[in-house]
């Protein structure tokens, strides 16, 4: 008769925090620019040491927020060569809804930040793939990514700090429709299909 496998029970307290809990607590403060690590640890009900096991400083916290935000806005299914515009529209609306829900977030990611580039890599790769799968050259797919992301993030940042333009700021659905009709980028002088 074979010995029954033994299972060891883990002693101690279960993990109190996770990356999602950290991000949700950071987001719920309403302003990442003024959030301190001490305040975040208190919101989570953990010690500084426990929080520092996950994020060492505010830059790493912002990277973690970016990673989770990208996961939350990126559609689960990738685009196909025939449905890349609806896929990008879905992505654009996800960015609109999630990024504007966190005051100052779009403005912050619109500014150059050494950590933003790496954490938005998955988003960048997915958008570039949408364009290359649609038959666009890798170079123009890269250009199209920059046009897409800078346009969306800039529009969102303006919404956080609206100019006194009255009703002249285009509604997001008009803005997004016009942006997507102009994509993918083409060399100057090339006609649209």
C-alpha positions as CSV (number, residue, x, y, z in Angstrom):
1,X,0.0,0.0,0.0
2,X,1.5,3.3,-1.1
3,X,1.8,6.1,1.3
4,X,-0.7,8.9,0.9
5,X,0.9,12.1,-0.3
6,X,1.4,14.5,2.5
7,X,0.4,18.1,2.1
8,X,1.9,20.8,4.1
9,X,-0.3,23.5,5.4
10,X,1.2,26.9,5.1
11,X,1.2,28.7,8.3
12,X,1.0,32.4,8.9
13,X,-1.3,35.1,7.6
14,X,-2.6,34.9,4.0
15,X,-1.4,37.6,1.6
16,X,-3.2,40.8,2.3
17,X,-2.3,42.7,-0.8
18,X,-2.0,41.9,-4.5
19,X,-1.1,44.0,-7.5
20,X,-4.8,44.6,-8.2
21,X,-5.5,45.7,-4.7
22,X,-2.6,48.1,-4.7
23,X,-3.7,49.6,-8.0
24,X,-7.3,49.8,-6.9
25,X,-6.3,51.5,-3.7
26,X,-4.0,53.9,-5.6
27,X,-6.8,54.7,-8.1
28,X,-9.4,55.2,-5.4
29,X,-7.4,58.1,-4.0
30,X,-8.3,60.2,-7.0
31,X,-4.9,61.7,-7.5
32,X,-1.7,59.7,-8.1
33,X,0.4,62.9,-8.1
34,X,-0.2,63.6,-4.4
35,X,-0.4,60.0,-3.2
36,X,2.4,59.0,-0.8
37,X,3.6,55.5,-0.2
38,X,2.8,55.9,3.5
39,X,-0.8,56.9,2.6
40,X,-1.1,54.0,0.2
41,X,0.1,51.5,2.9
42,X,-2.4,52.9,5.3
43,X,-5.2,52.6,2.8
44,X,-4.3,49.0,2.3
45,X,-4.0,48.3,6.0
46,X,-0.4,47.0,5.7
47,X,3.0,48.1,6.8
48,X,5.4,50.0,4.6
49,X,7.6,46.9,4.4
50,X,4.7,44.8,3.0
51,X,4.0,47.5,0.4
52,X,7.6,47.8,-0.5
53,X,7.8,44.1,-1.3
54,X,5.5,45.0,-4.3
55,X,6.6,48.5,-5.2
56,X,9.8,50.2,-4.1
57,X,8.8,53.8,-4.9
58,X,6.3,56.0,-6.6
59,X,7.8,55.3,-10.1
60,X,7.3,51.6,-9.6
61,X,3.8,52.3,-8.3
62,X,3.0,54.3,-11.5
63,X,4.5,51.5,-13.6
64,X,2.2,49.0,-11.8
65,X,-0.8,51.3,-12.4
66,X,0.1,51.6,-16.1
67,X,0.4,47.8,-16.4
68,X,-3.0,47.2,-14.9
69,X,-4.6,50.0,-16.8
70,X,-3.3,48.5,-20.1
71,X,-4.6,45.1,-19.1
72,X,-8.0,46.6,-18.3
73,X,-8.3,48.6,-21.6
74,X,-6.8,46.1,-24.0
75,X,-9.6,43.9,-25.6
76,X,-9.3,40.3,-24.7
77,X,-9.4,39.2,-28.4
78,X,-7.0,40.7,-30.8
79,X,-8.1,42.3,-34.1
80,X,-8.3,40.4,-37.3
81,X,-7.3,41.9,-40.6
82,X,-11.0,42.7,-41.4
83,X,-12.1,44.2,-38.0
84,X,-9.2,46.3,-36.9
85,X,-11.2,49.6,-36.9
86,X,-13.9,48.3,-34.6
87,X,-11.2,46.8,-32.4
88,X,-9.3,50.1,-32.2
89,X,-12.6,51.9,-31.5
90,X,-13.2,49.5,-28.6
91,X,-9.7,50.2,-27.4
92,X,-10.1,53.9,-27.7
93,X,-13.4,53.9,-25.7
94,X,-11.7,51.7,-23.1
95,X,-8.9,54.3,-22.7
96,X,-11.5,57.1,-22.6
97,X,-13.5,55.4,-19.8
98,X,-10.7,54.1,-17.7
99,X,-8.2,57.0,-18.1
100,X,-10.7,59.7,-17.4
101,X,-12.0,57.9,-14.4
102,X,-8.6,58.6,-12.7
103,X,-8.2,62.4,-12.5
104,X,-4.8,63.5,-13.9
105,X,-3.9,60.1,-15.3
106,X,-4.2,61.1,-19.0
107,X,-2.3,64.3,-18.4
108,X,0.4,62.3,-16.6
109,X,0.9,59.8,-19.3
110,X,0.9,62.5,-22.0
111,X,4.1,63.8,-20.5
112,X,7.4,62.1,-21.3
113,X,8.2,59.6,-18.5
114,X,10.9,57.1,-18.6
115,X,8.7,54.3,-17.2
116,X,5.7,54.8,-19.5
117,X,7.4,53.5,-22.6
118,X,8.0,50.0,-21.2
119,X,4.7,49.6,-19.5
120,X,2.8,50.5,-22.6
121,X,4.7,47.9,-24.7
122,X,1.9,45.4,-24.8
123,X,-0.6,48.1,-25.9
124,X,1.9,49.3,-28.5
125,X,2.5,45.8,-29.9
126,X,-1.2,45.0,-30.1
127,X,-2.0,48.2,-32.1
128,X,1.0,47.8,-34.4
129,X,-0.1,44.2,-35.0
130,X,-3.6,45.4,-35.9
131,X,-2.1,47.6,-38.6
132,X,0.4,45.0,-39.9
133,X,-2.3,42.3,-40.0
134,X,-4.3,44.7,-42.2
135,X,-1.4,44.8,-44.7
136,X,0.4,48.0,-43.6
137,X,4.2,48.0,-43.7
138,X,5.9,47.7,-40.3
139,X,7.2,51.3,-40.7
140,X,3.8,52.8,-41.4
141,X,2.2,50.5,-38.7
142,X,4.7,52.1,-36.2
143,X,3.8,55.6,-37.4
144,X,0.1,54.7,-37.1
145,X,0.6,53.6,-33.5
146,X,2.2,57.0,-32.6
147,X,-0.6,58.9,-34.3
148,X,-3.2,56.8,-32.5
149,X,-1.7,56.9,-29.0
150,X,-0.7,60.5,-29.0
151,X,-4.0,61.6,-30.5
152,X,-6.1,59.7,-27.9
153,X,-4.0,60.6,-24.9
154,X,-3.7,64.2,-25.9
155,X,-7.5,64.5,-26.4
156,X,-8.1,62.9,-23.0
157,X,-5.5,65.2,-21.3
158,X,-7.3,68.2,-22.8
159,X,-10.6,66.9,-21.3
160,X,-8.9,66.9,-17.9
161,X,-7.8,70.5,-18.3
162,X,-10.4,71.9,-20.8
163,X,-9.5,75.1,-22.7
164,X,-12.2,77.7,-22.6
165,X,-13.5,76.7,-26.1
166,X,-17.1,76.3,-25.1
167,X,-18.7,73.6,-27.2
168,X,-16.0,73.6,-29.8
169,X,-14.1,70.6,-28.4
170,X,-15.3,67.6,-30.5
171,X,-17.2,64.9,-28.8
172,X,-15.1,61.8,-28.3
173,X,-17.2,59.7,-30.8
174,X,-16.6,62.3,-33.5
175,X,-12.9,62.6,-32.6
176,X,-12.4,58.8,-32.6
177,X,-14.3,58.3,-35.8
178,X,-12.3,61.0,-37.7
179,X,-9.0,59.6,-36.3
180,X,-9.8,56.0,-37.3
181,X,-10.9,57.1,-40.8
182,X,-7.4,58.7,-41.2
183,X,-5.6,55.5,-40.1
184,X,-3.5,53.7,-41.0
185,X,-0.9,56.3,-41.9
186,X,0.1,56.5,-45.6
187,X,3.0,58.1,-47.2
188,X,2.2,61.7,-48.4
189,X,0.7,61.7,-51.8
190,X,-0.5,58.1,-51.6
191,X,-4.2,57.7,-52.3
192,X,-6.6,55.9,-50.0
193,X,-8.0,52.5,-51.0
